Amino acid sequence: MTQHSIGIIGFSHVCIAVSNMEVSLPFYRDVLGLGVFFDVELEGPSMEVVTGEPGARGRMVGGMLGGTVVELLEFAHRSFRAPAEPMLGYTNISLSVRDIDETLAAVGAAGCQPEQHPVEIGGVRMFFVRDPDGTPIEFVSYPNGEQTSAQMWGYTG
């Protein structure tokens, strides 16, 4: 098989659709620590081209979270509902923390209900919470102070 390089130079951002920015933004900013650096209204021909929908408009708030840009996107021209069954593809965002037990306590103190107590899989301790729309947020703590799965597996590429 021939390999082709398309010249990816880095990971740009993660975009998360939200149903209500006024509800979701406090969760991402105040609970998770999203450092907001832009808040824009979106509309017009470019938005219509990207969505394929006439009259498309919305609001996007973006910031840094754990070294990655996260963009929250609310569409004002239509509503969303969570899928009845889990969808294939995107499953969750995962945030690395140093102390999973301290994180569990902080999440609870912020009024969020964890889906389980931390569990260990392959040396990694983790638990999940859901954002106001039900998007799963995973907190992970790697062994030996690693911050990513690449570090844990010794990837240096």
C-alpha positions in Angstrom: 0.0 0.0 0.0 1.3 3.4 -0.9 1.4 6.0 1.8 0.6 9.7 1.0 1.4 12.5 3.3 -1.0 15.5 3.4 1.3 17.6 5.5 -0.4 17.8 8.8 1.6 20.2 11.0 -0.4 19.9 14.2 -3.8 19.4 15.9 -5.9 22.5 15.5 -8.9 22.2 17.8 -11.8 20.2 19.0 -15.3 21.6 18.3 -18.2 20.6 20.5 -21.8 21.4 19.6 -23.9 22.7 22.5 -27.6 23.4 22.7 -27.4 26.4 25.0 -24.2 28.4 25.3 -25.4 30.2 28.4 -25.6 26.8 30.2 -22.6 25.1 28.6 -20.1 27.9 28.8 -20.1 28.0 32.7 -19.4 24.2 32.7 -16.5 24.4 30.4 -15.1 27.7 31.7 -15.8 27.5 35.4 -15.7 23.8 36.1 -13.1 22.6 33.5 -11.1 25.8 33.3 -11.5 26.7 29.6 -9.5 29.9 29.1 -11.8 31.8 26.7 -10.0 33.9 24.1 -12.8 34.5 21.6 -16.6 34.7 21.5 -18.1 35.4 18.0 -21.5 35.4 16.3 -21.5 33.4 13.1 -23.8 34.0 10.1 -23.8 34.7 6.4 -22.8 33.0 3.2 -19.7 31.2 4.6 -21.7 29.7 7.5 -24.4 28.5 5.0 -21.7 26.9 2.8 -20.1 25.1 5.8 -23.4 23.8 7.2 -25.2 23.4 3.9 -28.2 25.1 5.4 -29.8 28.4 4.3 -30.0 31.0 7.1 -27.4 29.2 9.2 -26.2 31.2 12.2 -24.8 30.6 15.6 -22.3 31.5 18.2 -18.8 30.1 18.8 -16.8 30.5 22.0 -13.2 29.2 22.0 -10.4 28.9 24.4 -7.5 26.8 25.7 -8.2 23.7 27.8 -5.2 21.5 28.8 -3.1 22.8 25.9 -5.7 22.2 23.2 -8.1 24.7 21.7 -11.7 23.8 22.4 -14.5 25.6 20.5 -18.1 25.4 21.7 -20.6 25.9 18.9 -24.2 26.8 19.3 -26.5 26.8 16.3 -29.2 29.4 16.5 -31.1 28.4 13.3 -31.9 24.9 14.5 -32.1 22.7 17.6 -30.3 19.6 18.5 -31.2 16.6 20.5 -29.0 13.9 21.8 -29.0 10.7 19.7 -31.1 7.9 21.1 -28.2 5.4 20.8 -24.4 6.0 21.1 -23.0 7.2 17.9 -20.0 5.7 16.1 -17.0 8.0 15.7 -16.6 10.7 18.3 -17.0 9.3 21.8 -15.6 11.7 24.3 -12.9 14.3 25.2 -10.3 13.1 27.6 -8.5 15.4 30.0 -5.3 14.4 31.8 -5.0 15.2 35.5 -2.3 14.5 38.1 -4.5 13.3 40.9 -7.7 11.5 39.9 -9.1 11.5 43.5 -8.6 15.2 43.9 -10.3 15.7 40.6 -13.2 13.6 41.6 -13.6 15.7 44.7 -13.4 19.0 42.8 -15.9 17.8 40.2 -18.3 16.8 42.9 -17.8 20.1 44.7 -18.7 21.9 41.5 -22.0 20.2 41.5 -21.3 17.6 38.7 -22.3 14.0 39.2 -19.5 11.6 38.1 -20.8 8.5 36.3 -18.7 6.2 38.4 -15.9 6.2 40.9 -12.4 6.1 39.3 -11.6 2.7 37.7 -8.2 1.4 36.5 -7.7 0.0 33.1 -4.2 -1.0 32.0 -2.6 1.2 34.8 -4.7 4.3 33.8 -7.2 5.6 36.4 -10.3 7.3 35.0 -13.9 8.4 35.5 -16.5 10.3 33.4 -18.9 13.2 33.8 -21.2 14.6 31.2 -21.5 18.2 30.1 -25.0 19.9 30.2 -25.8 18.3 26.8 -24.7 14.8 27.8 -21.3 14.9 26.0 -19.0 12.6 27.9 -15.9 14.1 29.5 -13.2 11.7 30.7 -10.7 12.5 33.3 -7.5 10.3 33.2 -4.5 9.9 35.4 -1.6 8.1 33.9 1.0 6.1 35.9 4.5 7.4 36.7 3.5 11.1 36.1 2.9 10.7 32.3 0.5 13.3 30.9 -0.6 11.5 27.7 -1.1 8.0 26.4 1.8 8.6 23.9 4.1 9.2 26.9 2.8 6.1 28.7 3.4 3.9 25.6 6.9 5.4 25.0 6.0 7.1 21.7 8.7 9.6 20.8 7.8 10.1 17.1 
